[in-house]
Amino acid sequence: MSRPRPIHTLAAAAAALAVLLGPATLPASAVPTADLPSADQLKSALLTASDLGPDWTEIPMTQSPSPSPGASPSSPVTGCAALNALINMYVTQPGAPIPRAETELDGPDGNPMVTQALAAEAPDQLTADFNSATDALKTCHTITFSSGTADTVTFTVTPVTLGDRKDAPAVRLDGTLAGVQLNGYVGVERFGTVAMVFGYFERQGSNEQTASMQYRTAVAKVERTLGTQADSTTAPTAAPTEGQRV
C-alpha cells in the first residue's frame, strides 16, 4: 500500500534529518572502526516496535545509493544553509564507512512515525559533527523538505526540550501540505563515541508529551544497552549481545 502524500514528505524529512549525525565515512586519520561500537551493537540499542506498543510496526530501512564520483548530489533540504551543508558533506565525504544503524517505526496507518539513527565516530570527529548539528538546529528558523516528488513542505522550527537534559538540542517542526497539518519533533543526543538523532512525526495532530516520552525511552535504551550516559564524552563500555535486542 502506498503512503499518503503527507507521509511521503514526513519520511523524506526523517531521512534528511538522520544525516545530522555527520558523514557516513571516516577520514583516513580517524580512529579505527574496531575501536568503536559495531553496526550490530548500535542496532541492538535502537527502539523496536515492542518498545513503543502493540500498534507499532517496524518499517524495513533501505540504503540510499551513493552518488557517482564527481556527481553533484541534490539535497532534499532548502532554506537552511547549515543543514544543507551537512547533508552535502554526508553524501560526498570519501573514506571508510562508519558504524551506523537506523530504524523507522510506524503507528496505525503510519501515524505517528518515529525514526532513530545511531552512528559511532572518533571522539573529536563526533564532537565536531554534534556541534555542527546543534548549530544547524539553532540557526534554522524554517526548513523546506522535498519528498523526491512534486510535493514539498516548509516547516517552521522552534526550540523545545524533549528529554531530561534541558540543553540537549531539540526542535519542533510545524507545516502543512495540501491542507494537512504536519508536525515533528527532532532531538539530538551524544553518548560518548555514539550520536543519536531521534524524530517523531505526526499528521493532523501534535503531541509533545508522547514525543518526549518516546525520546526518553530511546535515550534510556541506548544508555542501558551500550553502558553509557547521555551527554557523556566517555566511550560506551558495554558490548551488546544478540539477545539484548527485543
Rosetta blueprint (number, residue, H / E / L):
1 M L
2 S L
3 R L
4 P L
5 R H
6 P H
7 I H
8 H H
9 T H
10 L H
11 A H
12 A H
13 A H
14 A H
15 A H
16 A H
17 L H
18 A H
19 V H
20 L H
21 L H
22 G L
23 P L
24 A L
25 T E
26 L E
27 P L
28 A L
29 S L
30 A L
31 V L
32 P L
33 T H
34 A H
35 D H
36 L L
37 P L
38 S L
39 A H
40 D H
41 Q H
42 L H
43 K H
44 S H
45 A L
46 L L
47 L L
48 T L
49 A H
50 S H
51 D H
52 L H
53 G L
54 P L
55 D L
56 W L
57 T E
58 E E
59 I E
60 P L
61 M L
62 T L
63 Q L
64 S L
65 P L
66 S L
67 P L
68 S L
69 P L
70 G L
71 A L
72 S L
73 P L
74 S L
75 S L
76 P L
77 V E
78 T E
79 G L
80 C L
81 A H
82 A H
83 L H
84 N H
85 A H
86 L H
87 I H
88 N H
89 M H
90 Y H
91 V H
92 T H
93 Q L
94 P L
95 G L
96 A E
97 P E
98 I L
99 P L
100 R E
101 A E
102 E E
103 T E
104 E E
105 L E
106 D E
107 G L
108 P H
109 D H
110 G H
111 N L
112 P L
113 M E
114 V E
115 T E
116 Q E
117 A E
118 L E
119 A E
120 A E
121 E L
122 A L
123 P H
124 D H
125 Q H
126 L H
127 T H
128 A H
129 D H
130 F H
131 N H
132 S H
133 A H
134 T H
135 D H
136 A H
137 L H
138 K H
139 T H
140 C L
141 H L
142 T E
143 I E
144 T E
145 F E
146 S E
147 S L
148 G L
149 T L
150 A L
151 D L
152 T E
153 V E
154 T E
155 F E
156 T E
157 V E
158 T E
159 P E
160 V L
161 T L
162 L L
163 G L
164 D L
165 R L
166 K L
167 D L
168 A L
169 P L
170 A E
171 V E
172 R E
173 L E
174 D E
175 G E
176 T E
177 L E
178 A L
179 G L
180 V E
181 Q E
182 L E
183 N E
184 G E
185 Y E
186 V E
187 G E
188 V E
189 E E
190 R E
191 F E
192 G L
193 T L
194 V E
195 A E
196 M E
197 V E
198 F E
199 G E
200 Y E
201 F E
202 E E
203 R E
204 Q L
205 G L
206 S L
207 N L
208 E H
209 Q H
210 T H
211 A H
212 S H
213 M H
214 Q H
215 Y H
216 R H
217 T H
218 A H
219 V H
220 A H
221 K H
222 V H
223 E H
224 R H
225 T H
226 L H
227 G L
228 T L
229 Q L
230 A L
231 D L
232 S E
233 T L
234 T L
235 A L
236 P L
237 T L
238 A L
239 A L
240 P L
241 T L
242 E H
243 G H
244 Q H
245 R L
246 V L
